[in-house]
């Protein structure tokens, strides 16, 4: 009985570790893609021409255009507004 409990605990710890590893790699991949997009001048040209001032509409447009999750779309818009003041 103790062996089964120890095995179950080991498997739960392994499952948690694996889930955290997958999440971490996915997060790093998304951040790397965001940095790649930020390095392209045409990204900010598109953003400057298509921002409407309505936050949710802008977030959806940027997310759809560049294939980003909402969090990275928000980071991209914030980066644009901080570094490209008109």
Helices and strands as residue ranges (DSSP letters): H 2-38, H 41-50, H 55-66, H 70-83
